[in-house]
Amino acid sequence: MRIRIEQVLRGIVIIALAVMLWQSLHGQSNAGARTVSAREIRPSALADWSTLAKAPATIHVQLDSVPSTIERAWLSALAGAGSAVTWSGDIAPLMIEAQPVASPSGGTKVLVAAPTGSVVVNDDVGPIDTLRAQSAGAMLSLSASQDRLTARVKGSAASTRTADSLTLHRVLVIADAGWESKFAIAALEEEGWKVDASIRVAPGVNVTQGSVAVIDTSRYSAVVALDGASSQYAGRMLAFAQMGGGVVLASEAASLDAMAPLRAGAVGRAEARPASAGGSISLATVGLAPITSLRSDAVVVERRGGSNALAARRIGAGRVLQSGYEDAWRLRTGGGDNAVRDHRQLWSGLVSRVAYAPRATRLAVTANEDQAPMVGLVTALGPKALSRPTTNLPGGQSGAMFLLFSLLALALIGEVASRRLRGAS
C-alpha cells in the first residue's frame, strides 16, 4: 500500500511537470498572452502594441505624469481589444474651472481643486500666479487673461477656458436718502452697473430713478436693500429671489422683521471699530454688526477676526447675501489713496456674488482642454494598480499555476519522505 501511494505521488509530479511544460511552451507561442510593461507612454510603443496579431494580455504603464487625452483614448481602445491595461505612479489629482464674473468690468474666477501645496497657474502668455491650495482647493480672481488657463502640480496639468459670457441687467437700490445710499449708487455706476433707485426722502415720499414698479429677473440682476426704506418691498424681494434674482441685505435692512424670510442670520451688536494705522479707514476697520445665529442653510462667505462679516443662502433659484459692514461710505471718504477703488470693489463684489446673470455659451470645449486629467485617466483605465503584474500568464491562470506548483511540491516531498522513512534509495 505504501509503495502504491508513492507511485501515485510520483504520477502526480510527472503530470504536474507535463502541464507546466505545456503551459510554458503554449505561452511562448502565443504572443497575445504576454505582459507588456513600460516606464512611460510613447507613440511608437502604442503603435507597436496596436499592430500585433493579437493584443497583449496585460499592459502595465508606470506613469510620472497624466497621459494626454489621445494617449488615454488609445490605451482605452487597447483595453477594449482585450488587453488588461493597468497603471501605477504617484500623480496628484487636479481639476480647474474658469467662471466669468458677473460684473460689467468682466473678469474671470479660477477655481482649482488640488492637494495641499503650491499650484502654478498660467495662460498662453506665461505664468500668472502661484496659489497655495488649502483644504483641497484654491481660488484666483483675474481681471483679464488669455483664453486658455492651465494649472500645474506634481506631474498633472489641467487646462480650461472661459467658455461662457453673461447677460447682465440693471441693479435696484432701495434706501433712505443719506451718505450710504449716495455713495453706494455712485460706486455701482462707476463700476459700470446700470442702477435704478428708490430713495425715501420723507415718510411716504420716495424719489425714484428708473421704473421700480415691477421687480423681476427680466429687468434686474440684483436688488440692494440698505435700510428701513426696503421694508415695504420685502414681499417683492422674496418673490424676486425665488425666481432666480440676487438680493444684497445691508445690516440695517436685515434687522427688519419683514426681512426675516430673506436674511441669513440675526444681526448682532455693532462692534467697536478697531484702531487704524495712520488714521485711514479700510475694510478691516469699518463698522461691523456681526451676523449671528445663522440659519441651517446659510453659508459664511467672509469673516473678520472671529465675526461673520458676510453670509449667504439660497432661496428658490436665487441667492441672498447679508452684509455685516456698516457705514461703508466711510471707507470711501476716510480711506487712503485707493479709497474710491476699494469702496467701488466692495459694492460691485457684493452684487456680483448674487447677481442673476444668464449664461450664453460662446465657445465649445476642444480636445486641447483637460479640466480634470486624473478623472479622465481613471475613467479610461480604472484606478491605480496596487501592485505591478509579474506574470506572463493571461487572465486568472497565474493563480492556477501557483496551485499546480504547490501540488507538485507537496507530492514530491511526500514521495521522497516516504521512501526515506522505509529505507529505500
Buried (B, 14 or more C-beta within 10 A) or exposed (E): EEEEEBEEBBEBBEBBEEBBEEBEEEBEEEEBBBBBBBEEBEEEBBEEBEEBEEBBBBBBBBBEBBBBBEBBEBBBBBBEBEBBBBBBBEBBBBBBBBBBBBBBBBBBBBBBBBBEEEBBBBBEEEEBEEBEBEEEBBEBEBEEBEEBBBBBBBBBBBBBBBBBBBEBBBBBBBBBBBEBBBBBBBBBBBBEBBBBBBBBEEEEEBEEEBEBEEBBBEBBBBBBBBBBBBBEBBEBBBBBBBBBBBBBBBBBBBBBEBBEEBBBBBBBEBBEBEEBEEEBBBBEBBBBBBBBEBEEEBEBBBBBEEBBBBBBBBBEEBBBBBBBBBBBBBBBEBBBEEBBBBBBBBBBBBBBBBBBBEEEEEEEEEEEBBBBBBBBBBEBBBEBBEEEBEBBBBEEBEEEBEEBEEBBEEBBEBBBEBBEEEEEE
